[in-house]
Amino acid sequence: MTLQQLRYLVEVAQRGYNVSDAAEALFTSQPGVSKQIKQLENDLGITLFERVGKRLTGVTEAGAQVLAHAKRILAETDNLKRYVDDYTHGQHGSLVIATTHTQARYALPEAVSHFRERYPEVTLTLHQGMPDQFGEWLVRGDVDLAIATEALKDAPGVVALPCRQWHHALVVPAGHPLLAKAEVNLADVAAYPLITYVRGVAGRIRIDAVFERLGLSPRIVLDALDADVIKTYVGLGMGVGIIAEHAFDSQRDSLSGLREIRARHLFPVNTTYVGIRRGTLLRRFEYDFIEDFAPDLTRGVVQKALQGSGKTESDWL
């Protein structure tokens, strides 16, 4: 039994028992993966996968136990490598962060800039996507950290630490009728075509829930992954935009003919989380990035959370 065989076992399970996909992720051949899986079964003397013909369809009861042990062994192996790398090459390495466009564009630039100045020899990569993907990426080891609002805190195998709170705002063209109202209510908003985020991004689920609770049926004419696209189409007169408050640049967007209407009384507060794979050993520069982005998340706080002895979410908020 080898670490390579255990890695193949875990990858096949994580790829939905698709050996070809696992082989591609591992940069090897499908026959090679199949051969190593079969060899592992022979070495252990048990059947790990259920099969229909040559196709893998699931894990056996014994296979599930072996898989759980394999994941722990590989995680500890990875932690050992991280420790050695941190001890011998603390100023070098790579940091891959999964995040959304809104976070990357409006929340992260200052922390990223500071990190580049402090760790010029560390390669920093921002991997943008949908928050419901981030948990899987973390568990697979594709990314080191994840920063997002929705879905991340419920992802299995992930420790999600709340770090920032934010609100939504309305965006309209200059001269829009809503600007003349002393206080806008949700019925006023629902009377216009709306442009906002796709479901699963930047609090969209909470936006929908508020309208539904009041029995309103807003007409969403466009939904997008990021605030810049939303603002572009608001500027074209397609509708009223609902974006993250921090995504409105008062100087730049005002020059583009847009105006902001605060909406803290309309929509509930949202929370941004930093996600970390449970059981992972962070390197010094990872702790430093987290603390720079979210000063309350010190090294000690993060370590306690990873050990399961930190604050609960209610303690933070």
N, C-alpha and C positions, 0 to 999 in steps of 0.2 A: 504494500500500500504506500502510495506516495502523495505528497502535497498536490502534485499536478493532477492526479486522479481525483482527489477531493475537490479541487477547483473545477474540474470538468463536471463532476456530479452536481455541485451547487449551481453552476452556470446553466446546465441543462434544465434543472428544476425552475430556476428563475426565468428562463425563456419559454415557459409554458410547455416544457418537454419537447421542444423543437430543436433537434440536434443540429440542424443546419444553421439556425440562428445562433445557437451557442458557439458553434465552430467559428462563425463569422466574428462574433464578439471576442473570441479568444485568439483570433488570427491564426487559425489552424484549419485542418480539413475535417469534413464531416466523418469520413471513415476513421480518421485518427481518434476523434472523440468517442465514436462508437466502440472502437477497439479497447480504449482505456477504460471505459465504463464496464465493458464485459470482463476485462481483466480484474477490475476492482471487485466485481461480483464473485469471480472465481477465487480471489484471494480471501475474501471474507466468508465465502461458502453460503451466501444468501442471495436472493433475488431482490434487487433494489427498486426496479421499475416494473410497473404493470405494462403489458404490451398487447397490442392487437396486430398480429403479423409482425412486421419489423418496426412498427410505429409505437413510440412510447406514449402512454396515455395517463400516467400518474405514478405515484410512488406506493410501494407496498407498505404494510405496517412496520416491518423491520427497516425498510428503506427510509421511512420518515424519521426514525430514531437515528440512523446513521447520518442522515442529512442534517439534523439538528447539531450533532456532534461535529460534523464537518464544518458547519458555519462557524461554530465557536473556535475550532482549531485555526481556521483561516483568519478569523478576526484577530486572534491573539498573535498569529504570525505577522499579520500586517502591523499590529501595534508594536511588536518587537522591532520591525524594520523602521517604523516611525521613530521609536525611541533612539535607536542607533543613529539614524539620520540627524535627529535633533541634537544629539550629543556631539557628533563629529562634524556636522555641516549645518549648524543652526541658522546660518544666514543664506542658505541656498535651498532650492526645492521648487515646488509648485503648489499653487492654491487655486482650486477650481470651485467657483461659487455659482450655484443655480439660483436664478432670480427672474423676476418679471421685467418687462420693459420699463414700467413706471418706477420700480425700485432702482433699476440701473440708471435711468435717466435723471431722476429727481432726488433720490434718497442716498445713493451710494457714492457719488463723485468725490465728496470731501474725504471720506474714509479711504477710498481707493487711491486718491492723490497722496494722502499721508503715508499709506502703506508702501507706495512706490518709492517715496523718498527714504523711508526707513529700511526697506528691504529691496534694494535695486537688483539683487541677484535671484530673487524669487519670481518665478513666472506666475502672474495673476491672470486668470481667465474667468470671464463672466459668461455663463452658459444660460441663455434665455430660453424660457419655455413656459408651460402651464403649471401652476402650483400642484395640480393633482399628479404630475409626473415626478415631482421632486423627491417624494418619499422613496420611490423605487430607485431613483438615481443614487440617493444616499446609501441605501441598503446594499446596492450592487457595487458601491465604491466608485461610481462614475464621477461623482462630485464630492467635495470635502465638506462644504457647508451649503445651506439653502436659506434664502431670505424671501419670505412671501407672507401673504395675509391669510388666505383661505386654504383649507385642506391640509396644510402642513402639520398642524397640531394634532390631527387625527391619524396621521400616517403610522402604520405599525413599524416598530423597530427604530423609531425616530424620537429623539428628545427635542421638543420644541419649546424654546424659551421666549416668552413675550418680552419685547424690548421697546416698542414705540406705539403710540396711539395717534390716530389721525381721523379726519372727517372728510366728507364729500362736499363739493361745492357745485353750483350751477354756473354754466358759461353760456353767455348769449352775445349776439352782435350788438354793437352800440346802437342805441335807439329802440331796443326791444321793449315791448309793453311791460314786461315783468320788472324792468328797472324803475318804473314809476310807482310800484307798490311799496307801501311802508314795510310790510312783511309778507313774504310769499308763503302760501300754504301748498300742500301736495295737490289739491284739486286744481290750483292755478297751474302747477307744473304739468299735470296730466292732460291739460287742455291743449298742449302743444306736442308736435312730434318730438321724440326724444332720441338722443344719440348717447350711448354709454358703453361700458365695457361688456365683453362677452361673459357668459356665466362661468364662474370659477376664478375670475380675475378681479382683483381690487375691490372686493366688497359687493360685487354685482348681486349675489344671492340675497344680501341684506337689503339692497335697494328694492328688489322685486318683492320681498316679504313685507316691506312697509306699505307699498301700494296695495298689495293683496289684503293686508289687514284692514285697510280702510275701504275695501270694496272698490278700488279704482283699477281701471284697465288701461294703463298707458300704452301709447302706440310707439313702439321702438322701431324706428325706421332704419337704424344702422347700429350695429355693435362692433367693437373693435378691441384689439389686444392692448392698445396703448393710448394714452391721453393725447399725444400729438396728432394722431389720426382723427380722434374725436373733435379736437379743436379746429382742425382743417375744414371739416364738413359743417361745423357750426358756423365758421366764417363764410361758408358758401350759402348760408341761409337755409340749410336743410332741417334744422331743429334746435332744441335746447340741449346742451351737453351736460352730463353729470360726470364729473371727474374727481380724482383725489385732490383735496384742497392744495396740497403742496405741489401739485402738477401745474398750477397756474402761476406763470411768471408775470407779475404785474407790469413790469417795464416792457418786456418783449411782446407779450400778448396784447397789451393795450395798444401798442403801435400797429398791431395787426387788426385793430378794430374790434377786439373782444373785450367783454366786461365780465367780472366775477360777481356772483351773488352768493353770499355766505348761506350755507344750508345746514348748519349744525343743529338747528331746531327741527329739521325735517328727517334726518337720517341718523341711525345710531352710530356710535363711535366704532372704529375698526382698530384691530391690533395687528402689528407686524411681528413676526416670529423669526428667530434664528433657529434653523433646524440642524441637528447633528446626529449622525448615526449612533445609536445606543451602543455603548461598550467601546467606542473608539478612543484612541489616545491622540489627543491633539498636540501639534507641535507649537513651539513658542510663538511663531509668527501667526498661527491661527488664533491663539488666545488674544494676541495683540490686535489683530484685525477686528475681532468680535468686540473687544472693549472700546476700541476707537469708534466703532459704529454705534455701540450701545454702552455708554460708560457704566451703567449699573451692572452689566454682565462682566464682572471681574473674573480673573482666572479662578479664584476660590469659589465663586458662585457657580460658575460653569462646571467645575469639577464636582461639586456637591450634587448638581442636577444630574450629571452623567452617572453618578453613583446612586441616584434615586433618593438622595437625602436633602435636596434643595427645597426652595420655596415652591408653593403651589401657585397656580395662575392668579388666584384671588389675592395672594400676598403681593403680587407685582402691581396689580391694577387698582 
